Amino acid sequence: MKPASCILSFTLHYYFYPPKVVHLGCGAGRTLIKSQFCKGARRVSTKLLFIHADSLSFEARSPAIKSPPNLSPESKKGEAQEALVVFYSVEEGDGADLAGIVQKSLGEIASVQSQVKAQQLVLYPYAHLSNRLAKPDVAQKAGEMLVESAASLGLPVIAAPFGYYKAFTLKAKGHPLAELSRTVSLSETPPASSGKKPTQKESAALTKEKAIRSAWYVLSADGEVVPANDFLPKAEGSFRSFYQYETGGSRSKGEEPPHVRLMREQELVDYEPGSDSGNFRWYPKGQLIKRLLEERVSQVVANLGGMRVETPIMYDYEHPALKKYLDRFPARQYVIESDDKDFFLRFAACFGQYLIFHDMTIGAADLPVRLYELSHYSFRREQSGELSGLRRLRTFTMPDMHSLVADVDSAKQEYLAQFRACKEWMDDLGVPYNVAVRFTREFLDANRPFARELSQIMGRPLLLEVWDDRIFYFVMKAEFHPLDTQGRAAALSTVQIDVENGERFGITYTGSDGAKHHPLILHASISGAIERNLYAILEDEAARIAKGGKGSWPFWLSPTQVRVIPVTDQFNEAAKRLAEEIQRATAARIDVDDREETVGKKIRDAEREWVPLTLVYGDKEAKGDRLAVRRRGEKESAEVTLSELSLEIGRRQGGRPWLPLPLPVLLSHRPKFRG
């Protein structure tokens, strides 16, 4: 009987993301900030995926990198029968010994070919096998060397083009050796005398996280723990997608997510080519939205009792307590060299708040004690392949609150209040989301009623991950995840229970028994990274637009909340006076489209900017006491009085933070930030 086959057909998006080196300095006593991805020992490796195929056909469609190789018409397409297809990716560091890695890869290819007896060989560059890809020139050179060397196997060799978007159709055989993978590596340690210091470091926790052992369940709305596979057949689509992403989705960047186009079209934020990857320039409208989100989350934290502080952005790498903490936090750090000492840029506000707590005098009656910082500059050296618009950055704004509590019972009580605040934040943001809760098995078994209470607060199923061992400093955490248009999750709100750092940092409180005790610490970011909130909003609107709907802002975040459109130039002055009158009656960001354009063009531009309320002002409005208002999403305009309009604006604003328009009121005086 002939083995079963599998047919795959899709468009391949192929990218390379080179690491960058940035030097920032001032004067003779400059400080170097070096962000090159490196470790004490370089690991030279190539990822290989083997498919024994009945057939393969491919076609290069368009360039995927800035300077792809030129292709002749015949080299854009290819097909093979009875072939061994080798998908490969070349990883960072491979330039150290390309010949060695190519020869070792060729040995693996020859071994697999001898087993499957393929009649042809196809070498196919495939970036998605790795999230730490080599520079394009290194990867291209390695591919060329591999193609040349493969001729020694005595088989016809077909090379798929490098650096292009490609569509392919693959029919894979169904036997046990038809699908195999290999990692080919060489280790190379820099000479001891080189004097080079690592400029980016990976924590031990991050390394361990890759091998973490866990089991997946669903915490149902009534608090029952159900094996995930038993629950998923009846779960709604978004929950299934969330589970699939969390348990196996790729974190690497694929095609450009649609929020990137929207953030540019709306003139909010853009990539900064003069900086390191993952750093952005913010235009006035985007900076306004960012500030409003910051103000709002700071209000929420103040209502929870958070006391606001401010701490440094860099810390001594050799500080005893900090050094230990770095190895317990799953993140990569930027390392700074200054006066022959190493410092790291903070990736959260934990460090400064721990050190403040250490120096405080705290009694049992003071607990819980909550410190809060809106850290405008937190840094994580995310891998190049994971950077994707506003979803994952290297410099970001993180509202962080840390709460000291006496024991597990008080930790759970405080946790529930902060968990509810996270839910309220997400509901107010207005984007669909799922919730994951993660426990060590020991903590979950001892606190089942607490876990059930979390599901009851949400009133819907939660994804439950249970760790066999505790490799972090926390015993549990909850995360609120929106899903983007590409089916990827990204955590926003989060709360953790930390059982280590009170003791590690020598934080104590005086108990009722007069003795010193170490508190537990809750870590909470009610909003998560501010930039990621904007990403979530834009991705949700992109999904709405893709289904034929109209993009829109939450009213309180809309850069322009009301636009007045005079029908001709003769009404410009009256339109300005109306805008001033509305501004006096209520807090709203109002502008006037006084440009020499048709009314239709002005209305279309207001639509394109997602303006919630548009007032068309002409002879009828000038003579009467009613205004013609167009509400975004409604086909027909309505007539309202100024008083009714003011009440509507106040109701939509709903007591949330407000800031004035950051641009000229008159559109004729307004510059464009993007062409």
Secondary structure, 3 states (H helix, E strand, C coil): CCCCCEEEEEEECCCCCCCCCCCCCCCCCCCEEECCCCCCCEEEEEEEEEEEEEEEEEEEEEECCCCCCCCCHHHHEEEEEEEEEEEEEEECCHHHHHHHHHHHHHHHHHHHHHHHCCCEEEEEECHHHCCCECCHHHHHHHHHHHHHHHHHHCCCEEECCCCEEEEEEEEECCCCCCEEEEEEEEEECCCHHHCCCCCEEECHHHHHHCCCCEEEEEECCCCCEEEHHHHHHHCCHHHHHHHHHHHHCCCCCCCCCHHHHHHHHCCCEEECCCCCCCCEEECHHHHHHHHHHHHHHHHHHHHHCCEECCCCCEEECCCHHHHHHHCCCCCEEEEEEECCEEEEECCCCHHHHHHHHHHCCCEHHHCCEEEEEEEEEEECCCCHHHCCCCCCCCEEEEEEEEEEECCHHHHHHHHHHHHHHHHHHHHHHCCCCEEEEEEEHHHHHHCHHHHHHHHHHHCCCEEEEEECCCCCCEEEEEEEECECCCCCECCCCEEEEECCHHHHCCCCEECCCCCEECCEEEEEECCCCHHHHHHHHHHHHHHHHHCCCCCCCCHHHCCCCEEEEECCHHHHHHHHHHHHHHHHHCCCCEEECCCCCCHHHHHHHHHHCCCCEEEEECHHHHHCCCEEEEECCCCCCEEECHHHHHHHHHHHHCCCCCCCCCCCCEHHHCCCCCC
